[in-house]
């Protein structure tokens, strides 16, 4: 399968597959974010997800894919501090703000930085229409941030810190998206990078979650927490794996922007599953973010 995927790089078929993968990543990442923000403490949720990611990735990395060689180890090790910082940012933001407040700002801020990073590192350029799409996307992001500042009633004391954390975490999304694209392109077999990436980046948060769990006065039951973690691990494979593969098959910036249609899915999940109030205005602003991503893709 690796040979077949590699053969699609730079072709129209590869571009079409990258588009499908980015859209799949958008939906799955919204699900993933809801799982981390859901009924359990976000630190514990992420720890449970990473426990399963490590357990599932270990046999794949050791026995089913070629092992990394030479400098590929250094590239993989570089993913650890980047993703740890990102996960810390998400946990801190989710601890201070609701899912429908934090998630759109994080996911919407990331593409702008990613587009710049893709230009600097991969020499990718955007057309005028695509930059119009980025502007529409940013209008939705900052409009949503202003609306939340004015109208959100729950957690007002922590709303501003949550939004700042969300913006900073969006920059980390751009950093890991660009770096992961570099890593999966620099590894001859893309599945080698994916398997070892999921393995080594899942080591840290279970330790942090254990320490937090032990310090809790009323810790939750482990069985439902671990069950949710198992589901989240499968979703993580589909979400992060899909977008990384899309960045190998086609442009990094376009894949990153298209993935941020996840904000619409996030709004629906927050409203239907998490019972958070969304409202027509916030939904319209989230849709504006998605519209910007669509314009970017149409202008390619």
VMD Tcl script that draws the C-alpha trace (Angstrom):
set ca {
  {0.00 0.00 0.00}
  {2.92 2.34 0.70}
  {4.16 2.03 -2.89}
  {0.69 2.82 -4.23}
  {0.33 5.94 -2.05}
  {3.81 7.16 -2.96}
  {2.97 6.72 -6.66}
  {0.07 9.19 -6.26}
  {2.25 12.06 -5.04}
  {1.96 15.09 -7.31}
  {-0.84 13.58 -9.43}
  {-4.50 14.57 -9.83}
  {-5.50 11.32 -8.17}
  {-3.23 12.20 -5.27}
  {-4.81 15.65 -4.99}
  {-8.29 14.14 -4.93}
  {-7.29 11.62 -2.28}
  {-5.66 14.39 -0.23}
  {-8.91 16.38 -0.40}
  {-10.90 13.38 0.87}
  {-8.37 12.71 3.64}
  {-8.43 16.35 4.80}
  {-12.24 16.35 4.97}
  {-12.24 13.08 6.89}
  {-9.64 14.54 9.25}
  {-11.91 17.58 9.77}
  {-14.85 15.50 10.96}
  {-12.76 13.13 13.05}
  {-10.83 15.95 14.71}
  {-14.07 17.58 15.83}
  {-15.06 14.23 17.36}
  {-11.62 13.95 18.95}
  {-11.87 17.41 20.49}
  {-15.32 16.65 21.90}
  {-14.00 13.45 23.45}
  {-11.23 15.34 25.24}
  {-13.57 18.11 26.42}
  {-16.53 15.80 27.23}
  {-17.71 14.44 30.59}
  {-14.23 13.82 32.03}
  {-11.42 16.16 33.02}
  {-9.59 17.03 29.73}
  {-6.22 16.02 31.24}
  {-7.53 12.58 32.15}
  {-9.28 12.18 28.79}
  {-6.10 12.93 26.86}
  {-4.11 10.61 29.13}
  {-6.55 7.75 28.52}
  {-6.42 8.34 24.76}
  {-2.62 8.28 24.77}
  {-2.50 5.06 26.81}
  {-4.42 3.35 24.05}
  {-2.43 5.05 21.30}
  {0.76 3.67 22.82}
  {-0.69 0.17 23.27}
  {-2.07 0.01 19.72}
  {0.98 1.57 18.07}
  {3.62 -0.58 19.78}
  {3.09 -3.83 17.81}
  {2.59 -1.89 14.56}
  {5.83 0.06 14.99}
  {7.86 -2.96 16.08}
  {6.61 -5.60 13.68}
  {4.50 -4.25 10.79}
  {6.40 -1.30 9.32}
  {10.08 -0.70 8.44}
  {12.02 0.85 11.30}
  {13.27 4.45 10.99}
  {16.84 4.87 9.83}
  {19.52 7.45 10.65}
  {18.23 11.03 10.70}
  {14.63 9.78 10.66}
  {14.99 9.09 14.40}
  {15.92 12.72 15.03}
  {12.91 13.92 13.04}
  {10.61 11.66 15.04}
  {12.08 12.79 18.35}
  {11.41 16.38 17.30}
  {7.68 15.68 17.27}
  {7.64 14.94 21.02}
  {8.17 18.45 22.49}
  {5.99 20.05 19.81}
  {3.01 17.77 20.42}
  {3.45 17.80 24.20}
  {3.28 21.60 24.19}
  {0.21 21.45 21.93}
  {-1.53 18.94 24.20}
  {-0.75 21.06 27.25}
  {-2.21 24.09 25.48}
  {-5.41 22.24 24.58}
  {-5.86 20.88 28.12}
  {-5.33 24.33 29.64}
  {-7.73 25.98 27.19}
  {-10.42 23.32 27.66}
  {-10.06 23.70 31.44}
  {-10.96 27.40 31.13}
  {-13.45 27.62 28.29}
  {-16.31 25.66 26.74}
  {-15.75 23.44 23.70}
  {-17.62 25.69 21.25}
  {-15.62 28.72 22.47}
  {-12.14 27.21 22.47}
  {-12.21 24.76 19.57}
  {-13.09 27.11 16.67}
  {-10.41 29.64 17.66}
  {-7.72 26.95 17.96}
  {-8.58 25.27 14.70}
  {-9.20 28.53 12.85}
  {-6.00 30.27 13.91}
  {-3.80 27.35 12.88}
  {-4.22 27.58 9.07}
  {-2.96 31.16 8.81}
  {0.31 30.25 10.51}
  {0.48 27.00 8.55}
  {0.14 28.78 5.21}
  {3.05 31.05 6.17}
  {5.10 28.07 7.34}
  {4.38 26.14 4.14}
  {5.54 29.17 2.12}
  {8.78 29.46 4.09}
  {9.63 25.75 4.26}
  {8.00 24.12 1.22}
  {7.93 27.14 -1.13}
  {4.15 26.84 -1.49}
  {2.21 29.87 -2.72}
  {-1.47 30.84 -2.64}
  {-3.47 32.54 -5.39}
  {-5.43 35.75 -4.84}
  {-8.66 33.77 -4.50}
  {-7.07 31.53 -1.90}
  {-5.91 34.52 0.13}
  {-9.49 35.82 -0.06}
  {-10.54 32.49 1.46}
  {-8.00 32.93 4.26}
  {-9.41 36.44 4.91}
  {-12.96 35.08 5.10}
  {-11.79 32.35 7.46}
  {-10.06 34.89 9.72}
  {-13.14 37.12 9.72}
  {-15.13 34.21 11.07}
  {-12.50 33.42 13.69}
  {-12.15 36.92 15.10}
  {-15.86 37.60 14.78}
  {-16.48 34.47 16.84}
  {-13.92 35.55 19.43}
  {-15.54 39.00 19.79}
  {-19.03 37.48 19.99}
  {-17.92 35.10 22.73}
  {-16.32 37.94 24.68}
  {-19.59 39.90 24.57}
  {-22.27 37.21 24.96}
  {-20.97 34.05 26.65}
  {-22.24 33.98 30.23}
  {-20.72 30.76 31.56}
  {-17.12 30.95 32.79}
  {-16.70 34.69 32.18}
  {-13.82 34.89 34.63}
  {-11.72 32.50 32.58}
  {-13.01 33.32 29.10}
  {-10.28 35.80 28.13}
  {-7.43 33.49 29.27}
  {-9.15 30.64 27.41}
  {-9.23 32.66 24.18}
  {-5.57 33.68 24.50}
  {-4.64 30.06 25.15}
  {-6.71 29.06 22.12}
  {-4.84 31.51 19.86}
  {-1.46 30.33 21.18}
  {-2.49 26.71 20.72}
  {-3.56 27.55 17.16}
  {0.02 28.63 16.51}
  {1.16 25.27 17.88}
  {-1.26 23.54 15.49}
  {0.53 25.30 12.63}
  {3.91 24.29 14.02}
  {3.05 20.61 14.36}
  {1.22 20.52 11.01}
  {4.25 21.95 9.19}
  {6.75 19.83 11.10}
  {4.74 16.62 10.68}
  {4.46 17.31 6.95}
  {8.23 17.66 6.82}
  {8.64 14.43 8.78}
  {6.28 12.27 6.74}
  {7.83 13.57 3.50}
  {11.37 12.87 4.76}
  {10.52 9.25 5.69}
  {10.54 6.86 2.68}
  {7.63 4.79 4.02}
  {4.87 7.11 5.33}
  {3.48 4.38 7.58}
  {6.83 4.17 9.37}
  {6.51 7.81 10.36}
  {2.86 7.43 11.38}
  {3.37 4.32 13.53}
  {6.40 5.64 15.38}
  {4.87 9.11 15.69}
  {1.80 7.77 17.47}
  {3.99 5.59 19.68}
  {6.50 8.13 20.96}
  {4.13 11.10 21.27}
  {1.79 9.05 23.48}
  {4.30 8.50 26.29}
  {4.07 11.81 28.15}
  {0.41 12.54 28.89}
  {-0.43 9.25 30.62}
  {2.14 10.22 33.27}
  {0.62 13.68 33.71}
  {-2.89 12.21 33.82}
  {-1.85 9.67 36.46}
  {-0.42 12.40 38.68}
  {-3.58 14.46 38.28}
  {-5.82 11.45 38.92}
  {-3.93 10.58 42.09}
  {-4.29 14.14 43.41}
  {-8.07 14.25 42.91}
  {-10.35 14.07 45.94}
  {-13.07 12.30 43.95}
  {-11.43 10.64 40.95}
  {-13.75 9.21 38.27}
  {-14.28 5.52 37.60}
  {-11.50 4.24 35.38}
  {-13.56 1.86 33.26}
  {-15.66 4.45 31.35}
  {-12.64 6.74 31.14}
  {-10.53 4.03 29.51}
  {-13.41 3.04 27.24}
  {-13.63 6.61 25.99}
  {-9.86 6.62 25.62}
  {-9.96 3.55 23.38}
  {-12.51 5.18 21.09}
  {-10.50 8.41 21.09}
  {-7.33 6.56 20.08}
  {-9.04 5.08 17.02}
  {-10.39 8.53 16.12}
  {-6.89 10.02 16.56}
  {-5.46 7.54 14.07}
  {-8.04 8.62 11.52}
  {-7.77 12.35 12.22}
  {-4.05 13.00 12.61}
  {-3.06 10.16 10.29}
  {-5.34 11.38 7.50}
  {-4.15 14.96 7.51}
  {-0.48 13.93 7.64}
  {-0.98 11.66 4.67}
  {-2.79 14.49 2.87}
  {0.21 16.79 3.38}
  {2.44 14.18 1.75}
  {0.16 13.79 -1.26}
  {-0.59 17.48 -1.84}
  {0.07 20.99 -0.55}
  {0.47 21.42 3.20}
  {-1.34 24.76 3.35}
  {-4.41 23.56 1.47}
  {-4.75 20.43 3.59}
  {-4.41 22.47 6.79}
  {-7.04 25.02 5.75}
  {-9.51 22.43 4.51}
  {-9.19 20.48 7.77}
  {-10.54 23.50 9.63}
  {-14.02 22.85 8.29}
  {-13.99 20.81 11.50}
  {-15.34 23.93 13.22}
  {-18.78 23.29 11.72}
  {-18.73 19.69 12.92}
  {-17.54 20.95 16.31}
  {-20.50 23.33 16.54}
  {-22.94 20.50 15.86}
  {-21.22 18.18 18.34}
  {-21.10 20.87 21.02}
  {-24.79 21.59 20.53}
  {-26.16 18.05 20.09}
  {-23.80 15.96 22.25}
  {-22.30 18.30 24.85}
  {-25.55 20.33 25.21}
  {-23.71 23.63 24.82}
  {-25.66 26.63 23.53}
  {-24.50 27.58 20.04}
  {-27.15 29.89 18.63}
  {-27.63 31.07 15.04}
  {-25.02 33.87 15.17}
  {-22.20 31.69 16.46}
  {-23.18 28.98 14.00}
  {-23.08 31.54 11.17}
  {-19.59 32.66 12.22}
  {-18.38 29.06 12.38}
  {-19.84 28.51 8.92}
  {-17.91 31.57 7.73}
  {-14.72 29.86 8.86}
  {-15.66 26.78 6.85}
  {-16.59 28.93 3.84}
  {-13.12 30.46 3.89}
  {-11.62 26.97 3.75}
  {-13.83 26.07 0.78}
  {-12.78 29.23 -1.09}
  {-9.14 28.31 -0.51}
  {-9.71 24.90 -2.05}
  {-11.72 26.26 -4.99}
  {-9.03 28.83 -5.74}
  {-6.28 26.19 -5.98}
}
mol new
graphics top color blue
foreach p $ca { graphics top sphere $p radius 0.5 }
foreach p [lrange $ca 0 end-1] q [lrange $ca 1 end] { graphics top cylinder $p $q radius 0.2 }
display resetview
